[in-house]
């Protein structure tokens, strides 16, 4: 299965910005009562998480084609308190990786790595992302690694 990703996701959720990340700024969003359908976040009965990292110049220069933005979205069971997804389990969680930039389209064969999360006693989710987009020849095209807090209202 080959995926070409250049998606924008719309919806509601709590937006938390943190400091510099692997590619600049990081943002963590959580969307309760949503699901991923046809690569978009829509109303549903799942819990959808979105991780975004972008270079500092991306937002300021979007019209001029400078900078890059990566996004990872995935679903989880809203009743769960922890999850650990690895390699082939990523497809069942509808994990997608997208990139926005004035560069070659992000084309990959599959995702490898892990998504690990646990809900803290006070409610927020602590999630660690360690993902690589891999092409058909087994070469890593993009690699992302981050840990963040996703709060639900």
ROSE-4610 file (N, C-alpha, C; in Angstrom, 1 decimal, always signed):
// ROSE-4610
residu = [X/X/X/X/X/X/X/X/X/X/X/X/X/X/X/X/X/X/X/X/X/X/X/X/X/X/X/X/X/X/X/X/X/X/X/X/X/X/X/X/X/X/X/X/X/X/X/X/X/X/X/X/X/X/X/X/X/X/X/X/X/X/X/X/X/X/X/X/X/X/X/X/X/X/X/X/X/X/X/X/X/X/X/X/X/X/X/X/X/X/X/X/X/X/X/X/X/X/X/X/X/X/X/X/X/X/X/X/X/X/X/X/X/X/X/X/X/X/X/X/X/X/X/X/X/X/X/X/X/X/X/X/X/X/X/X/X/X/X/X/X/X/X/X/X/X/X/X/X/X/X/X/X/X/X/X/X/X/X/X/X/X/X/X/X/X/X/X/X/X/X/X/X/X/X/X/X/X/X/X/X/X/X/X/X/X/X/X/X/X/X/X/X/X/X/X/X/X/X/X/X/X/X/X/X/X/X/X/X/X/X/X/X/X/X/X/X/X/X/X/X/X/X/X/X/X/X/X/X/X/X/X/X/X/X/X/X/X/X/X/X/X/X/X/X/X/X/X/X/X/X/X/X/X/X/X/X/X/X/X/X/X/X/X/X/X/X/X/X/X/X/X/X/X/X/X/X/X/X/X/X/X/X/X/X/X/X/X/X/X/X/X/X/X/X/X/X/X/X/X/X/X/X/X/X/X/X/X/X/X/X/X/X/X/X/X/X/X/X/X/X/X/X/X/X/X/X/X/X/X/X/X/X/X/X/X/X/X/X/X/X/X/X/X/X/X/X/X/X/X/X/X/X/X/X/X/X/X/X/X/X/X/X/X/X/X/X/X/X/X/X/X/X/X/X/X/X/X/X/X/X/X/X/X/X/X/X/X/X/X/X/X/X/X/X/X/X/X/X/X/X/X/X/X/X/X/X/X/X/X/X/X/X/X/X/X/X/X/X/X/X/X/X/X/X/X/X/X/X/X/X/X/X/X/X/X/X/X/X/X/X/X/X/X/X/X/X/X/X/X/X/X/X/X/X/X/X/X/X]
num = [1/1/1/2/2/2/3/3/3/4/4/4/5/5/5/6/6/6/7/7/7/8/8/8/9/9/9/10/10/10/11/11/11/12/12/12/13/13/13/14/14/14/15/15/15/16/16/16/17/17/17/18/18/18/19/19/19/20/20/20/21/21/21/22/22/22/23/23/23/24/24/24/25/25/25/26/26/26/27/27/27/28/28/28/29/29/29/30/30/30/31/31/31/32/32/32/33/33/33/34/34/34/35/35/35/36/36/36/37/37/37/38/38/38/39/39/39/40/40/40/41/41/41/42/42/42/43/43/43/44/44/44/45/45/45/46/46/46/47/47/47/48/48/48/49/49/49/50/50/50/51/51/51/52/52/52/53/53/53/54/54/54/55/55/55/56/56/56/57/57/57/58/58/58/59/59/59/60/60/60/61/61/61/62/62/62/63/63/63/64/64/64/65/65/65/66/66/66/67/67/67/68/68/68/69/69/69/70/70/70/71/71/71/72/72/72/73/73/73/74/74/74/75/75/75/76/76/76/77/77/77/78/78/78/79/79/79/80/80/80/81/81/81/82/82/82/83/83/83/84/84/84/85/85/85/86/86/86/87/87/87/88/88/88/89/89/89/90/90/90/91/91/91/92/92/92/93/93/93/94/94/94/95/95/95/96/96/96/97/97/97/98/98/98/99/99/99/100/100/100/101/101/101/102/102/102/103/103/103/104/104/104/105/105/105/106/106/106/107/107/107/108/108/108/109/109/109/110/110/110/111/111/111/112/112/112/113/113/113/114/114/114/115/115/115/116/116/116/117/117/117/118/118/118/119/119/119/120/120/120/121/121/121/122/122/122/123/123/123/124/124/124/125/125/125/126/126/126/127/127/127/128/128/128/129/129/129/130/130/130/131/131/131/132/132/132/133/133/133/134/134/134/135/135/135/136/136/136/137/137/137/138/138/138/139/139/139/140/140/140/141/141/141/142/142/142/143/143/143/144/144/144/145/145/145/146/146/146/147/147/147/148/148/148/149/149/149/150/150/150/151/151/151/152/152/152/153/153/153]
x = [+0.9/+0.0/+0.9/+0.7/+1.5/+0.7/+1.2/+0.4/+1.1/+0.3/+0.8/+0.1/+0.8/+0.2/+0.5/-0.5/-0.4/-1.7/-2.1/-3.4/-3.4/-4.5/-4.8/-6.0/-5.9/-7.0/-7.7/-9.0/-9.8/-10.6/-11.0/-11.8/-11.6/-12.0/-11.9/-11.1/-10.4/-9.7/-8.9/-8.2/-7.4/-6.0/-5.5/-4.3/-3.3/-2.2/-1.1/+0.2/+0.8/+2.1/+3.2/+4.3/+5.4/+6.6/+7.7/+8.9/+9.4/+10.7/+11.2/+11.2/+10.9/+10.9/+11.9/+11.8/+12.8/+12.8/+11.7/+11.8/+11.3/+11.5/+11.1/+10.1/+8.9/+7.8/+7.0/+6.5/+5.6/+4.2/+3.2/+1.8/+1.1/+0.4/-0.3/-1.8/-2.6/-4.1/-4.8/-5.9/-6.7/-8.1/-8.7/-10.1/-11.0/-11.7/-12.6/-13.9/-14.5/-15.7/-15.5/-14.3/-14.0/-13.5/-13.3/-12.6/-11.9/-11.1/-10.4/-11.1/-11.7/-12.4/-11.9/-11.5/-10.9/-9.8/-9.0/-7.8/-8.2/-9.4/-9.9/-10.4/-10.3/-10.9/-12.3/-13.2/-14.7/-15.3/-16.6/-17.3/-17.3/-17.2/-17.2/-17.2/-16.8/-16.8/-15.4/-14.4/-13.0/-12.4/-11.1/-10.3/-9.2/-9.1/-8.1/-7.0/-5.8/-4.7/-4.0/-3.4/-2.7/-1.4/-0.3/+1.0/+1.4/+1.9/+2.4/+3.7/+4.7/+5.9/+6.2/+6.7/+7.0/+8.2/+8.9/+10.1/+9.5/+10.3/+9.9/+9.5/+10.1/+9.7/+8.5/+8.0/+6.9/+5.6/+5.2/+4.0/+4.2/+5.3/+5.5/+5.7/+6.1/+6.4/+5.7/+4.5/+3.8/+3.6/+3.3/+3.1/+4.3/+5.5/+6.7/+7.4/+6.8/+7.4/+8.6/+8.8/+9.9/+9.4/+10.2/+9.9/+9.1/+8.9/+8.2/+7.4/+6.3/+5.4/+5.1/+5.3/+4.9/+3.7/+2.8/+1.7/+1.5/+1.2/+0.9/-0.5/-1.4/-2.7/-3.0/-3.7/-4.1/-5.2/-5.9/-7.1/-6.7/-7.5/-7.3/-8.7/-8.8/-10.1/-10.3/-11.4/-11.6/-11.8/-12.0/-12.2/-10.8/-9.8/-8.6/-7.8/-6.8/-6.0/-4.5/-4.3/-2.9/-3.0/-1.9/-1.8/-0.4/+0.0/+1.3/+1.1/+1.4/+1.2/+2.6/+2.8/+4.1/+3.8/+4.6/+4.7/+3.3/+2.9/+1.7/+0.4/+0.5/-0.6/-0.9/+0.0/-0.2/-1.3/-1.4/-2.4/-3.8/-4.0/-5.3/-5.7/-4.7/-5.0/-5.1/-5.1/-5.3/-4.2/-3.0/-1.9/-1.5/-1.5/-1.1/+0.0/+0.9/+2.0/+1.9/+1.8/+1.8/+2.8/+3.1/+4.1/+3.6/+3.8/+3.5/+4.8/+5.1/+6.3/+6.3/+7.2/+7.5/+8.7/+8.4/+9.4/+8.7/+9.5/+8.9/+7.8/+6.7/+5.6/+6.2/+5.6/+5.9/+5.3/+6.0/+5.5/+6.2/+5.5/+6.0/+5.2/+5.8/+5.2/+4.5/+5.1/+4.5/+5.2/+4.6/+5.2/+5.8/+6.9/+7.6/+7.8/+7.8/+8.1/+7.0/+6.9/+5.9/+5.2/+4.0/+3.2/+2.9/+3.2/+3.0/+2.3/+1.2/+0.5/-0.1/-0.2/-0.9/-1.6/-2.8/-3.6/-3.1/-2.8/-2.3/-3.5/-3.3/-4.3/-5.2/-4.6/-5.3/-6.0/-5.8/-6.6/-5.8/-4.7/-4.0/-3.4/-3.1/-2.4/-0.9/+0.0/+1.4/+1.7/+2.1/+2.3/+3.7/+4.3/+5.6/+5.5/+6.0/+5.9/+7.4/+7.6/+8.8/+8.5/+8.3/+7.9/+8.8/+8.9/+9.6/+8.8/+8.7/+8.1/+9.1/+8.8/+9.7/+9.2/+10.1/+9.7/+9.8/+9.4/+9.3/+10.7/+11.8/+13.1/+13.6/+12.8/+13.2/+14.0/+14.1/+14.8/+13.9/+14.4/+13.6/+13.5/+12.3/+12.1/+11.9/+11.2/+11.1/+11.1/+11.7/+11.7/+11.3/+10.4/+9.9/+10.0/+10.4/+10.5/+10.1/+9.1/+8.7/+7.9/+7.8/+6.9/+6.2/+4.9/+4.1/+2.9/+2.2/+1.0/-0.2/-1.2/-2.4/-3.5/-4.1/-5.2/-6.6/-7.5/-8.9/-9.7/-10.7/-11.6/-12.7]
y = [-1.2/+0.0/+1.2/+2.1/+3.3/+4.5/+5.3/+6.5/+7.7/+8.7/+10.0/+10.9/+11.7/+12.5/+14.0/+14.7/+16.2/+16.7/+16.4/+16.6/+17.7/+18.4/+19.3/+18.7/+18.8/+18.3/+19.4/+19.4/+20.5/+19.8/+20.5/+20.0/+20.8/+20.3/+21.0/+20.2/+20.8/+20.1/+21.1/+20.7/+21.6/+21.7/+22.9/+23.1/+23.5/+22.8/+23.1/+23.3/+24.4/+24.6/+24.5/+23.8/+23.7/+24.3/+24.2/+24.8/+24.1/+24.3/+23.7/+22.2/+21.6/+20.1/+19.7/+18.5/+17.9/+18.8/+19.4/+20.2/+21.7/+22.1/+23.5/+23.5/+24.0/+24.1/+22.8/+22.4/+21.2/+21.7/+21.0/+21.2/+19.9/+19.8/+18.5/+18.8/+18.0/+18.2/+16.9/+17.0/+15.8/+16.1/+15.2/+15.3/+14.2/+14.5/+13.4/+13.3/+12.2/+11.9/+12.2/+11.7/+11.8/+10.5/+10.4/+9.3/+9.7/+8.9/+9.2/+8.5/+9.2/+8.6/+9.3/+8.5/+9.0/+10.1/+9.8/+10.6/+12.0/+12.1/+13.3/+13.1/+14.0/+13.9/+14.3/+13.4/+13.6/+13.2/+13.6/+13.1/+11.5/+11.0/+9.6/+9.2/+7.9/+7.4/+7.0/+7.6/+7.3/+8.5/+8.4/+9.5/+9.7/+10.8/+11.1/+12.0/+11.7/+12.5/+13.0/+14.3/+14.9/+15.5/+15.2/+15.8/+16.5/+17.8/+18.6/+19.2/+19.1/+19.8/+20.6/+21.8/+22.6/+23.5/+23.8/+24.7/+26.1/+26.9/+28.2/+29.1/+28.9/+29.8/+29.3/+28.2/+27.6/+28.6/+28.9/+29.7/+31.1/+31.7/+33.1/+33.2/+32.1/+32.1/+31.1/+30.7/+29.7/+30.0/+31.3/+31.7/+31.7/+31.7/+31.8/+30.4/+29.4/+28.1/+27.8/+28.4/+28.2/+27.4/+26.4/+25.7/+24.4/+23.6/+22.3/+22.0/+21.3/+20.9/+19.5/+18.7/+17.3/+17.1/+16.2/+15.9/+14.4/+13.9/+12.5/+12.5/+11.7/+11.5/+10.1/+9.7/+8.3/+8.3/+7.1/+6.9/+6.0/+6.1/+5.3/+5.0/+4.0/+3.7/+4.7/+5.5/+6.5/+6.0/+4.7/+4.1/+3.6/+3.5/+2.9/+3.9/+3.4/+4.2/+4.1/+3.2/+3.1/+2.3/+2.6/+1.8/+1.8/+0.7/+0.6/+0.0/+0.7/+0.3/+0.2/-0.9/-1.2/-1.7/-1.2/-1.6/-1.9/-3.2/-3.5/-3.0/-2.8/-2.3/-0.8/-0.2/+1.2/+1.4/+0.5/+0.6/+0.4/-0.4/-0.6/+0.7/+1.5/+2.7/+3.9/+3.6/+4.6/+5.7/+5.3/+6.3/+6.8/+8.2/+8.8/+9.8/+9.9/+10.9/+11.8/+13.1/+14.0/+15.1/+15.7/+16.7/+17.9/+19.1/+20.3/+21.0/+21.3/+22.1/+22.3/+23.1/+23.2/+22.2/+21.0/+20.0/+18.8/+17.7/+16.5/+16.0/+15.5/+14.9/+13.8/+13.7/+12.6/+11.3/+10.4/+9.1/+8.0/+7.2/+6.1/+4.8/+3.7/+2.4/+2.0/+2.2/+1.9/+2.7/+2.6/+3.2/+2.1/+2.5/+1.6/+2.4/+1.7/+2.3/+2.1/+3.0/+2.8/+4.1/+3.9/+5.0/+4.4/+5.1/+4.7/+5.8/+5.5/+6.5/+5.9/+6.8/+6.5/+7.7/+7.5/+8.6/+8.7/+9.9/+10.2/+10.2/+10.1/+10.1/+11.4/+12.5/+13.8/+14.0/+13.1/+13.1/+13.3/+14.1/+14.3/+12.9/+12.9/+11.8/+12.1/+11.3/+11.4/+10.4/+11.0/+10.1/+10.3/+9.2/+9.1/+8.6/+9.4/+9.0/+8.7/+7.5/+7.2/+6.5/+7.2/+6.7/+7.0/+6.1/+6.3/+6.0/+6.8/+6.5/+5.8/+4.6/+3.8/+3.6/+3.7/+3.5/+2.0/+1.7/+0.3/-0.4/+0.3/-0.3/-0.4/+0.0/-0.1/+1.1/+2.2/+3.3/+4.3/+4.8/+5.8/+7.1/+7.6/+8.8/+10.0/+9.8/+10.7/+10.0/+10.6/+10.0/+11.1/+10.7/+11.7/+11.0/+11.8/+11.3/+12.4/+12.2/+13.3/+12.7/+13.4/+13.1/+14.3/+14.2/+15.4/+15.0/+16.1/+16.0/+16.4/+15.6/+15.8/+15.9/+17.1/+17.2/+17.2/+16.5/+16.5/+17.4/+18.0/+18.9/+18.1]
z = [+0.0/+0.0/+0.0/-1.0/-1.1/-0.7/+0.1/+0.6/+0.1/-0.4/-0.7/+0.3/+1.0/+2.1/+1.9/+1.8/+1.9/+2.4/+3.6/+4.2/+5.2/+5.2/+6.3/+7.1/+8.4/+9.2/+9.9/+9.9/+10.5/+11.6/+12.6/+13.7/+14.9/+16.0/+17.3/+18.2/+19.1/+20.1/+20.9/+21.9/+22.7/+22.1/+21.9/+21.3/+22.3/+22.4/+23.3/+22.5/+22.6/+21.9/+23.0/+22.6/+23.4/+22.7/+23.3/+22.7/+21.5/+21.1/+19.9/+20.0/+18.9/+18.8/+17.7/+17.2/+16.3/+15.0/+14.6/+13.4/+13.7/+14.9/+15.3/+16.4/+16.1/+17.0/+17.0/+18.2/+18.3/+18.8/+18.3/+18.8/+19.0/+20.0/+20.4/+20.5/+19.8/+19.8/+20.1/+20.8/+21.1/+20.7/+20.0/+19.5/+20.0/+21.1/+21.6/+20.6/+20.6/+19.8/+18.4/+17.9/+16.5/+15.9/+14.7/+14.1/+12.8/+12.2/+11.0/+9.9/+9.0/+7.8/+6.6/+5.6/+4.4/+4.6/+5.6/+5.9/+6.4/+7.0/+7.6/+9.0/+9.9/+11.2/+11.1/+11.5/+11.4/+12.7/+12.9/+14.1/+14.1/+15.3/+15.5/+16.9/+17.2/+18.6/+19.0/+18.5/+18.9/+19.5/+19.9/+20.4/+19.4/+18.8/+17.7/+18.3/+18.1/+18.5/+17.2/+17.3/+16.2/+16.8/+16.2/+16.5/+15.3/+15.5/+14.4/+14.8/+14.0/+14.2/+12.9/+13.1/+11.9/+12.2/+11.1/+11.3/+11.7/+12.3/+12.8/+11.7/+10.5/+9.4/+8.6/+8.9/+8.1/+8.2/+9.4/+9.5/+8.9/+9.1/+8.7/+7.2/+6.5/+5.1/+4.3/+4.7/+4.0/+2.5/+2.2/+0.8/+0.0/+0.6/-0.1/-0.2/+0.4/+0.2/+1.0/+2.1/+3.0/+4.2/+4.7/+5.9/+5.5/+6.6/+6.5/+7.7/+7.5/+8.6/+8.4/+9.5/+9.5/+10.5/+10.2/+11.1/+11.2/+12.4/+12.6/+13.3/+12.7/+13.3/+13.5/+14.6/+14.9/+15.8/+15.8/+16.7/+17.9/+18.9/+20.1/+20.7/+21.5/+22.2/+23.3/+23.3/+24.2/+25.7/+25.8/+27.2/+27.7/+26.9/+27.3/+28.2/+29.0/+29.8/+29.4/+28.4/+27.9/+26.6/+25.7/+24.5/+24.1/+23.3/+22.8/+21.4/+20.4/+19.0/+18.3/+17.6/+17.0/+15.6/+14.7/+13.3/+12.7/+12.5/+11.8/+12.5/+13.8/+14.6/+14.3/+13.7/+13.3/+12.3/+11.4/+10.3/+10.9/+11.9/+12.5/+13.3/+13.8/+14.5/+13.5/+12.2/+11.1/+11.2/+11.5/+11.7/+10.3/+10.2/+9.0/+9.3/+8.4/+8.5/+7.2/+7.4/+6.2/+6.3/+5.2/+5.1/+4.2/+4.7/+3.8/+3.6/+2.4/+2.1/+0.6/+0.1/-1.3/-1.6/-1.6/-1.8/-2.5/-2.7/-3.2/-2.4/-3.0/-2.2/-1.3/-0.1/+0.8/+0.4/-0.1/-0.6/+0.2/+0.8/+1.6/+1.4/+1.7/+1.6/+2.9/+4.0/+5.3/+6.4/+7.6/+8.8/+9.7/+10.3/+11.3/+12.5/+13.7/+14.9/+15.9/+16.9/+18.0/+18.3/+18.8/+19.5/+20.8/+21.9/+23.2/+24.0/+24.7/+25.4/+26.7/+27.7/+28.9/+29.5/+30.0/+30.6/+32.0/+32.4/+33.8/+34.7/+36.0/+37.0/+36.9/+36.5/+36.4/+35.1/+34.1/+32.9/+31.6/+31.5/+30.3/+29.8/+28.5/+27.9/+27.7/+28.1/+27.8/+26.7/+25.5/+24.3/+23.8/+23.5/+22.8/+21.4/+20.5/+19.1/+18.6/+18.0/+17.4/+16.1/+15.1/+13.8/+12.6/+11.7/+10.5/+9.3/+8.3/+7.0/+6.2/+5.7/+4.9/+3.5/+2.5/+1.1/+0.8/-0.4/-0.9/-0.8/-0.9/-0.8/+0.6/+1.6/+3.0/+3.5/+2.8/+3.2/+3.9/+5.1/+5.8/+5.1/+4.9/+4.2/+5.1/+6.2/+7.3/+8.6/+9.6/+11.0/+12.0/+12.8/+13.9/+15.2/+16.2/+17.6/+18.5/+19.4/+20.3/+21.4/+22.5/+23.7/+24.0/+24.2/+24.6/+25.4/+25.9/+26.7/+25.9/+25.8/+25.1/+26.1/+26.3/+27.3/+26.7/+27.4/+26.9/+27.8/+27.2/+28.0/+28.7]
